Amino acid sequence: MSRSTTVPAPIVAAARASVGPEPIAAAAAAVGATKVYGKGDTVVRALDGVDVTFDKGRMTAIMGPSGSGKSTLMHCLAGLDQLTSGRVVIGSTDLTQLNERQLTQLRRDRIGFIFQAFNLIPTLSAAENIRLPMDLAGTTPDMRWVEHVIATVGLGDRSRHRPSELSGGQQQRVAVARALASRPEIVFADEPTGNLDSRTGAEILGFMARAVVELGQTIVMVTHDPVAASYADRVVFLADGRLRGQLDHPTADTVLDAMRNLGQ
Amino acid sequence: MLRLTLKNLAGNRVRFALTAFAVVLAVSFVVSSFVLTDGLRQQFDGLSAEIVEGTDLMVRPVDPDFGETPNLPDSLVAEAAATDGVVAAAPVVGAPDNAIRPIPPDGELIGTNGPPQIAVNWVDDPALSSFTLVEGRAPTADGEFAMDVDAASTHGFSLGGTYDVLTPTGTVAETLTGLTRFGADNATLGATLMQFPTASLQRLTGETGVDSVAIALADGADRGAVQAALASLAPGTEVVDNATLLSEQQDGFNQGISIMGNVLLGFAAVSLFVSIFIIYNTFAIVLSQRTRELGLLRLVGADPRQIRRSVLGEALVIGIVSSLLGIGAGALVAQALIALFDALGASLPDMALVISARTVIVALVVGIGATMVWPSARPARRPGWPPSWPCVTVPPPAPGPVRSAWPSAR
């Protein structure tokens, strides 16, 4: 795959400009998000009053050292975990008010997921994996859109293959396509390139960036890799469960600098 | 979701083959016991029909409350024959099973554990006799007997030969004068059937009188009137009709068949019990192996009910497929058992494999039931099952407490 799949900053800027002058709305937000594990002496404050918003139609990276609470934040944002206090909002829905069944529906209909590994059902073909959330919801997939997504991630002729017949990079592309296929309001990616070599990782990140620009997708990505973070439009930094800063239009170098400052 | 169910089955053939094998085994035992007993019942019903065929009425002593059933006087035969509406009457005399044993040319006695050796009196009247002469002539004098053609060839008796015969009154030399056929196609089920002249058989067994008198009615005779007239000939007798004889004969055989069927069903029950354990374990292993997969399904929006249905669906498909296979396997097992009987000396000629609707229904109930017991009774029904998403995500770099406190892993 050529480097052309990565998106130069000018195109991103142009895409933004085309949205218009109105302020970019928030796709998701956490307000006073606090998550406490354990009791008494062993208490761990994984999240300690985090206020953060994630812009619609943009890719935001959540970064931070191990134990900073970045994965916990993402899980709470996606309705996979519950806050001890505070609120999490997707669109206009307050997740803290939903029961388990409503959360299941929310995940199915409005959220896409990409993980580090094991994203696919081994017995289903790539195309079937991509359609799975819609099959589960009982909705008819918009085939033109699905094909467009498959083409965008460059899967094309391999869509009939089983995951075991695909390379790690191809499997991740299927995972990206599945996350995008149902046009979710927001896609959560947890270390999506953690299991890939840097070249394949760059391809996947390129597809995700294209999805943001060309498909208007909102993506929230947890990563510890400054290069991966540089594909995002914005980086938010977490440490010890608190928001420690953010960076617009990051590059690998500026992210590294910011991380160094965090460490001090 | 249905597609996923079927794909999962197809994608894990070996895994499910084990489960299916256990079910097939159990179902085939059940089916074979039904098929075999149904077949035997049909066979013996046919035998019963041939035994009583042609006998319109039977005069026999009433079973006393105590002691042996007395014999009827010989003179009763002639009296019965002289009764209005009776066209023929024949004495029925039989030795107890294996009481009379001819010694084959090789000197090796025919065993008494297998099909019995049965001696009856020869009846000339073809309507009242179950036997037809195939070769030679009927035994008419002392020292003469006939034998069914298959037993003769099996044990090496040849026409015209003289053989020692063990009887309750001692060993006598008897000449084989005739080869006979029982019923239409000598369906003796391996028994050795011998016919002796009536007087000769009475002497050999040391008994006097006849066991009963078989009656053939004249055309248009009033059955009830004849029955009453015959009953008044001698005290302590009863006169029964063909239908009664047939059902008594069938009941006698069926008791034996039921015992054998129950033994086979006992085996089936044991194998079913074992199968349920195998199925239970296979599903337990399979489901724990698939925890991540099911967690992933939960994550992309499958609600717990969909996942339960998928697991139950897999069990149902396995149950149906293996039940059907089990029916086929059961028929084969039944056939193998028939071959075994043949090898042990009981010939079951033309025994049909009777697969009744009841057999199929029971097989499906047993097979599907056994497969569904576990997934329906256990985790697929438990609230909070299947496990939720945490199993999917790769362990985060964050240490212990984060993972251990994740909810919905119950």
Interface residues (C-beta under 8 A of the other chain):
Chain A: Y37 G38 T42 V44 A46 S66 G67 G69 S71 T72 H75 L80 D81 Q82 E100 R101 T104 Q105 R107 R108 D109 F113 F115 Q116 A117 F118 N119 L120 I121 P122 T123 L124 E128 L132 P133 D135 L136 A137 R178 D190 E191 G194 N195 H224
Chain B: M1 R3 L4 K7 N8 A10 G11 N12 R292 E293 L296 L297 R298 L299 V300 G301 A302 D303 Q306 S388 W389 P390 V392 T393 V394 P396 P397 A398 P399 P401 V402 A405 W406 P407 S408
